[in-house]
Amino acid sequence: MEGLLTEIDPLRSADVAETVAFIAASPRHVNLTDITILPTAQAV
């Protein structure tokens, strides 16, 4: 598994933080009920 992390771009905490910032900046009239954050590549 350790070697696979050099071949893919895993999710980082900054990726989640960007999403949280986007949600926080959304207008009050916008209702976000579900947010799913998934990597585009995954180590199998």
C-alpha distance matrix in Angstrom:
0.0 3.8 5.5 5.2 7.0 9.6 10.4 11.1 13.4 12.2 15.2 16.9 19.7 22.1 21.5 22.5 25.4 26.7 26.9 28.7 31.1 31.8 32.7 34.8 36.7 37.5 41.2 42.5 43.6 40.0 38.4 34.6 33.9 30.2 27.4 24.0 21.3 18.4 16.0 17.1 13.7 10.9 7.3 8.2
3.8 0.0 3.8 5.5 5.7 7.6 9.8 10.9 12.7 11.9 14.9 15.8 18.5 20.8 20.7 22.1 24.5 25.9 26.6 28.3 30.4 31.4 32.6 34.4 36.2 37.4 41.1 42.6 43.9 40.5 39.1 35.3 34.9 31.4 28.3 25.1 22.1 19.5 16.8 18.1 14.9 12.7 9.6 11.5
5.5 3.8 0.0 3.8 5.5 5.7 7.2 9.5 12.2 12.4 15.9 17.2 20.3 22.1 21.7 23.6 26.0 26.9 27.8 29.9 31.7 32.4 33.9 35.9 37.3 38.4 42.2 44.0 45.1 41.6 40.4 36.7 36.5 32.9 29.7 26.4 23.2 20.4 17.3 17.8 14.3 12.7 9.7 11.7
5.2 5.5 3.8 0.0 3.8 5.3 5.2 6.6 9.6 9.8 13.4 15.4 18.7 20.4 19.5 21.3 24.1 24.7 25.2 27.6 29.5 29.9 31.3 33.6 34.9 35.8 39.5 41.3 42.2 38.6 37.4 33.6 33.4 29.7 26.6 23.2 20.1 17.0 13.9 14.2 10.6 9.1 6.2 8.6
7.0 5.7 5.5 3.8 0.0 3.8 5.4 5.5 7.1 7.0 10.5 11.9 15.3 16.9 16.3 18.3 20.7 21.5 22.4 24.5 26.3 27.0 28.5 30.5 31.9 33.0 36.8 38.6 39.7 36.2 35.2 31.5 31.5 27.9 24.7 21.5 18.2 15.5 12.3 13.2 10.3 9.1 7.4 10.7
9.6 7.6 5.7 5.3 3.8 0.0 3.8 5.8 7.6 9.1 12.7 13.7 17.2 18.1 17.8 20.3 22.4 22.8 24.0 26.4 27.7 28.4 30.3 32.2 33.2 34.5 38.3 40.4 41.6 38.1 37.4 33.7 34.0 30.6 27.1 24.2 20.6 18.1 14.5 14.7 11.9 11.8 10.3 13.4
10.4 9.8 7.2 5.2 5.4 3.8 0.0 3.8 7.0 9.3 13.0 14.9 18.6 19.3 18.2 20.8 23.3 23.2 24.1 26.8 28.2 28.3 30.2 32.6 33.3 34.3 38.0 40.2 41.0 37.4 36.7 33.1 33.4 29.8 26.5 23.3 20.0 17.0 13.3 12.6 9.5 10.0 8.9 11.8
11.1 10.9 9.5 6.6 5.5 5.8 3.8 0.0 3.8 6.0 9.6 11.9 15.7 16.3 14.8 17.3 20.0 19.8 20.5 23.3 24.8 24.8 26.6 29.0 29.8 30.6 34.3 36.5 37.3 33.6 32.9 29.3 29.6 26.1 22.7 19.6 16.2 13.3 9.5 9.1 6.3 7.2 7.5 11.0
13.4 12.7 12.2 9.6 7.1 7.6 7.0 3.8 0.0 3.8 6.7 8.7 12.5 12.7 11.3 14.0 16.5 16.2 17.1 19.9 21.2 21.3 23.3 25.5 26.3 27.3 31.0 33.2 34.2 30.7 30.1 26.6 27.2 23.9 20.3 17.5 13.9 11.6 8.0 8.2 7.0 8.5 9.7 13.4
12.2 11.9 12.4 9.8 7.0 9.1 9.3 6.0 3.8 0.0 3.8 6.3 9.9 11.2 9.7 11.7 14.5 15.0 15.5 17.9 19.7 20.1 21.6 23.8 25.1 26.1 29.8 31.7 32.8 29.3 28.4 24.7 25.0 21.6 18.1 15.2 11.6 9.5 6.4 8.3 7.2 7.4 8.7 12.3
15.2 14.9 15.9 13.4 10.5 12.7 13.0 9.6 6.7 3.8 0.0 3.8 6.9 8.2 6.4 8.0 10.9 11.6 11.9 14.2 16.1 16.7 18.0 20.1 21.6 22.6 26.4 28.1 29.3 25.9 25.0 21.3 21.7 18.5 14.9 12.4 8.7 7.7 5.8 8.8 9.2 9.5 11.5 14.8
16.9 15.8 17.2 15.4 11.9 13.7 14.9 11.9 8.7 6.3 3.8 0.0 3.8 5.3 5.3 7.0 8.8 10.2 11.4 13.1 14.6 16.0 17.5 19.0 20.5 22.1 25.9 27.6 29.3 26.1 25.4 22.0 22.7 19.8 16.2 14.4 10.8 10.9 9.5 12.3 12.8 13.0 14.5 17.9
19.7 18.5 20.3 18.7 15.3 17.2 18.6 15.7 12.5 9.9 6.9 3.8 0.0 3.8 5.4 5.3 6.2 8.7 10.1 10.6 12.3 14.3 15.5 16.5 18.4 20.3 24.0 25.4 27.4 24.5 23.7 20.5 21.2 18.8 15.4 14.3 11.2 12.4 12.1 15.2 16.0 16.1 17.6 20.7
22.1 20.8 22.1 20.4 16.9 18.1 19.3 16.3 12.7 11.2 8.2 5.3 3.8 0.0 3.8 5.4 4.8 6.1 8.6 9.7 10.3 12.2 14.2 15.0 16.2 18.4 22.1 24.0 26.1 23.2 23.1 20.1 21.5 19.3 15.8 15.2 12.1 13.5 13.0 15.5 16.8 17.7 19.6 22.9
21.5 20.7 21.7 19.5 16.3 17.8 18.2 14.8 11.3 9.7 6.4 5.3 5.4 3.8 0.0 3.8 5.4 5.3 6.5 8.9 10.1 10.9 12.7 14.5 15.6 17.1 20.9 22.8 24.4 21.3 21.0 17.7 19.1 16.6 12.9 12.0 8.7 10.1 9.8 12.2 14.1 15.3 17.7 20.9
22.5 22.1 23.6 21.3 18.3 20.3 20.8 17.3 14.0 11.7 8.0 7.0 5.3 5.4 3.8 0.0 3.8 5.4 5.1 6.3 8.7 9.9 10.7 12.4 14.3 15.6 19.3 20.7 22.5 19.4 18.7 15.4 16.3 14.0 10.5 10.1 7.5 10.0 10.9 13.9 15.9 16.4 18.9 21.7
25.4 24.5 26.0 24.1 20.7 22.4 23.3 20.0 16.5 14.5 10.9 8.8 6.2 4.8 5.4 3.8 0.0 3.8 5.4 5.0 6.2 8.6 9.8 10.4 12.2 14.3 18.0 19.5 21.8 19.1 18.8 16.1 17.6 16.0 12.8 13.2 11.1 13.7 14.5 17.2 19.2 19.9 22.2 25.2
26.7 25.9 26.9 24.7 21.5 22.8 23.2 19.8 16.2 15.0 11.6 10.2 8.7 6.1 5.3 5.4 3.8 0.0 3.8 5.5 5.1 6.2 8.7 9.8 10.5 12.5 16.2 18.3 20.3 17.5 17.8 15.2 17.3 15.8 12.5 13.2 11.0 13.6 14.2 16.2 18.7 20.1 22.8 25.9
26.9 26.6 27.8 25.2 22.4 24.0 24.1 20.5 17.1 15.5 11.9 11.4 10.1 8.6 6.5 5.1 5.4 3.8 0.0 3.8 5.4 5.0 6.3 8.6 9.9 10.8 14.5 16.4 17.9 14.8 14.6 11.7 13.6 12.0 8.8 9.9 8.5 11.7 13.2 15.3 18.2 19.4 22.4 25.1
28.7 28.3 29.9 27.6 24.5 26.4 26.8 23.3 19.9 17.9 14.2 13.1 10.6 9.7 8.9 6.3 5.0 5.5 3.8 0.0 3.8 5.4 5.1 6.1 8.6 10.0 13.5 14.7 16.9 14.3 13.9 11.4 13.2 12.3 9.7 11.6 10.8 14.3 16.1 18.6 21.3 22.1 24.8 27.4
31.1 30.4 31.7 29.5 26.3 27.7 28.2 24.8 21.2 19.7 16.1 14.6 12.3 10.3 10.1 8.7 6.2 5.1 5.4 3.8 0.0 3.8 5.4 5.0 6.1 8.7 12.1 14.0 16.5 14.3 14.9 13.0 15.6 15.2 12.7 14.7 13.7 17.0 18.4 20.5 23.2 24.5 27.2 30.1
31.8 31.4 32.4 29.9 27.0 28.4 28.3 24.8 21.3 20.1 16.7 16.0 14.3 12.2 10.9 9.9 8.6 6.2 5.0 5.4 3.8 0.0 3.8 5.5 5.2 6.3 10.1 12.5 14.3 11.6 12.6 10.8 13.8 13.5 11.1 13.4 12.9 16.1 17.7 19.3 22.5 24.1 27.2 29.9
32.7 32.6 33.9 31.3 28.5 30.3 30.2 26.6 23.3 21.6 18.0 17.5 15.5 14.2 12.7 10.7 9.8 8.7 6.3 5.1 5.4 3.8 0.0 3.8 5.4 5.3 8.8 10.1 12.0 9.3 9.5 7.7 10.6 10.9 9.3 12.3 12.8 16.4 18.7 20.6 23.7 24.9 28.0 30.4
34.8 34.4 35.9 33.6 30.5 32.2 32.6 29.0 25.5 23.8 20.1 19.0 16.5 15.0 14.5 12.4 10.4 9.8 8.6 6.1 5.0 5.5 3.8 0.0 3.8 5.6 8.3 9.3 12.2 10.6 11.3 10.4 13.2 14.0 12.7 15.7 15.9 19.6 21.6 23.8 26.7 27.8 30.7 33.2
36.7 36.2 37.3 34.9 31.9 33.2 33.3 29.8 26.3 25.1 21.6 20.5 18.4 16.2 15.6 14.3 12.2 10.5 9.9 8.6 6.1 5.2 5.4 3.8 0.0 3.8 6.5 8.9 11.5 10.1 12.0 11.7 15.1 16.0 14.7 17.6 17.6 21.1 22.8 24.4 27.6 29.2 32.2 34.9
37.5 37.4 38.4 35.8 33.0 34.5 34.3 30.6 27.3 26.1 22.6 22.1 20.3 18.4 17.1 15.6 14.3 12.5 10.8 10.0 8.7 6.3 5.3 5.6 3.8 0.0 3.8 6.5 8.2 6.4 8.7 8.9 12.6 13.9 13.2 16.5 17.3 20.7 22.9 24.3 27.7 29.2 32.5 34.9
41.2 41.1 42.2 39.5 36.8 38.3 38.0 34.3 31.0 29.8 26.4 25.9 24.0 22.1 20.9 19.3 18.0 16.2 14.5 13.5 12.1 10.1 8.8 8.3 6.5 3.8 0.0 3.8 5.4 5.5 8.7 10.4 13.9 16.1 16.1 19.6 20.7 24.2 26.5 27.7 31.2 32.8 36.2 38.4
42.5 42.6 44.0 41.3 38.6 40.4 40.2 36.5 33.2 31.7 28.1 27.6 25.4 24.0 22.8 20.7 19.5 18.3 16.4 14.7 14.0 12.5 10.1 9.3 8.9 6.5 3.8 0.0 3.8 5.5 7.6 10.2 13.0 15.9 16.6 20.3 21.9 25.5 28.2 29.7 33.1 34.4 37.6 39.7
43.6 43.9 45.1 42.2 39.7 41.6 41.0 37.3 34.2 32.8 29.3 29.3 27.4 26.1 24.4 22.5 21.8 20.3 17.9 16.9 16.5 14.3 12.0 12.2 11.5 8.2 5.4 3.8 0.0 3.8 6.4 9.7 12.5 15.5 16.8 20.5 22.5 25.9 28.7 29.9 33.4 34.8 38.2 40.0
40.0 40.5 41.6 38.6 36.2 38.1 37.4 33.6 30.7 29.3 25.9 26.1 24.5 23.2 21.3 19.4 19.1 17.5 14.8 14.3 14.3 11.6 9.3 10.6 10.1 6.4 5.5 5.5 3.8 0.0 3.8 6.4 9.6 12.2 13.2 16.8 18.8 22.2 25.0 26.1 29.7 31.1 34.5 36.3
38.4 39.1 40.4 37.4 35.2 37.4 36.7 32.9 30.1 28.4 25.0 25.4 23.7 23.1 21.0 18.7 18.8 17.8 14.6 13.9 14.9 12.6 9.5 11.3 12.0 8.7 8.7 7.6 6.4 3.8 0.0 3.8 6.1 9.2 11.1 14.8 17.3 20.7 23.8 25.3 28.6 29.6 33.0 34.5
34.6 35.3 36.7 33.6 31.5 33.7 33.1 29.3 26.6 24.7 21.3 22.0 20.5 20.1 17.7 15.4 16.1 15.2 11.7 11.4 13.0 10.8 7.7 10.4 11.7 8.9 10.4 10.2 9.7 6.4 3.8 0.0 3.8 5.9 7.3 11.0 13.5 16.9 20.1 21.7 25.0 25.9 29.2 30.7
33.9 34.9 36.5 33.4 31.5 34.0 33.4 29.6 27.2 25.0 21.7 22.7 21.2 21.5 19.1 16.3 17.6 17.3 13.6 13.2 15.6 13.8 10.6 13.2 15.1 12.6 13.9 13.0 12.5 9.6 6.1 3.8 0.0 3.8 6.9 10.2 13.4 16.6 20.1 22.0 25.0 25.3 28.5 29.7
30.2 31.4 32.9 29.7 27.9 30.6 29.8 26.1 23.9 21.6 18.5 19.8 18.8 19.3 16.6 14.0 16.0 15.8 12.0 12.3 15.2 13.5 10.9 14.0 16.0 13.9 16.1 15.9 15.5 12.2 9.2 5.9 3.8 0.0 3.8 6.5 10.0 12.9 16.6 18.5 21.3 21.6 24.8 25.9
27.4 28.3 29.7 26.6 24.7 27.1 26.5 22.7 20.3 18.1 14.9 16.2 15.4 15.8 12.9 10.5 12.8 12.5 8.8 9.7 12.7 11.1 9.3 12.7 14.7 13.2 16.1 16.6 16.8 13.2 11.1 7.3 6.9 3.8 0.0 3.8 6.5 9.9 13.3 15.4 18.3 18.8 22.0 23.5
24.0 25.1 26.4 23.2 21.5 24.2 23.3 19.6 17.5 15.2 12.4 14.4 14.3 15.2 12.0 10.1 13.2 13.2 9.9 11.6 14.7 13.4 12.3 15.7 17.6 16.5 19.6 20.3 20.5 16.8 14.8 11.0 10.2 6.5 3.8 0.0 3.8 6.4 10.1 12.3 14.9 15.1 18.4 19.8
21.3 22.1 23.2 20.1 18.2 20.6 20.0 16.2 13.9 11.6 8.7 10.8 11.2 12.1 8.7 7.5 11.1 11.0 8.5 10.8 13.7 12.9 12.8 15.9 17.6 17.3 20.7 21.9 22.5 18.8 17.3 13.5 13.4 10.0 6.5 3.8 0.0 3.8 6.9 9.6 12.1 12.6 15.8 17.8
18.4 19.5 20.4 17.0 15.5 18.1 17.0 13.3 11.6 9.5 7.7 10.9 12.4 13.5 10.1 10.0 13.7 13.6 11.7 14.3 17.0 16.1 16.4 19.6 21.1 20.7 24.2 25.5 25.9 22.2 20.7 16.9 16.6 12.9 9.9 6.4 3.8 0.0 3.8 6.5 8.6 9.0 12.4 14.2
16.0 16.8 17.3 13.9 12.3 14.5 13.3 9.5 8.0 6.4 5.8 9.5 12.1 13.0 9.8 10.9 14.5 14.2 13.2 16.1 18.4 17.7 18.7 21.6 22.8 22.9 26.5 28.2 28.7 25.0 23.8 20.1 20.1 16.6 13.3 10.1 6.9 3.8 0.0 3.8 5.3 6.4 9.9 12.4
17.1 18.1 17.8 14.2 13.2 14.7 12.6 9.1 8.2 8.3 8.8 12.3 15.2 15.5 12.2 13.9 17.2 16.2 15.3 18.6 20.5 19.3 20.6 23.8 24.4 24.3 27.7 29.7 29.9 26.1 25.3 21.7 22.0 18.5 15.4 12.3 9.6 6.5 3.8 0.0 3.8 6.8 10.4 12.7
13.7 14.9 14.3 10.6 10.3 11.9 9.5 6.3 7.0 7.2 9.2 12.8 16.0 16.8 14.1 15.9 19.2 18.7 18.2 21.3 23.2 22.5 23.7 26.7 27.6 27.7 31.2 33.1 33.4 29.7 28.6 25.0 25.0 21.3 18.3 14.9 12.1 8.6 5.3 3.8 0.0 3.8 6.9 9.4
10.9 12.7 12.7 9.1 9.1 11.8 10.0 7.2 8.5 7.4 9.5 13.0 16.1 17.7 15.3 16.4 19.9 20.1 19.4 22.1 24.5 24.1 24.9 27.8 29.2 29.2 32.8 34.4 34.8 31.1 29.6 25.9 25.3 21.6 18.8 15.1 12.6 9.0 6.4 6.8 3.8 0.0 3.8 6.2
7.3 9.6 9.7 6.2 7.4 10.3 8.9 7.5 9.7 8.7 11.5 14.5 17.6 19.6 17.7 18.9 22.2 22.8 22.4 24.8 27.2 27.2 28.0 30.7 32.2 32.5 36.2 37.6 38.2 34.5 33.0 29.2 28.5 24.8 22.0 18.4 15.8 12.4 9.9 10.4 6.9 3.8 0.0 3.8
8.2 11.5 11.7 8.6 10.7 13.4 11.8 11.0 13.4 12.3 14.8 17.9 20.7 22.9 20.9 21.7 25.2 25.9 25.1 27.4 30.1 29.9 30.4 33.2 34.9 34.9 38.4 39.7 40.0 36.3 34.5 30.7 29.7 25.9 23.5 19.8 17.8 14.2 12.4 12.7 9.4 6.2 3.8 0.0
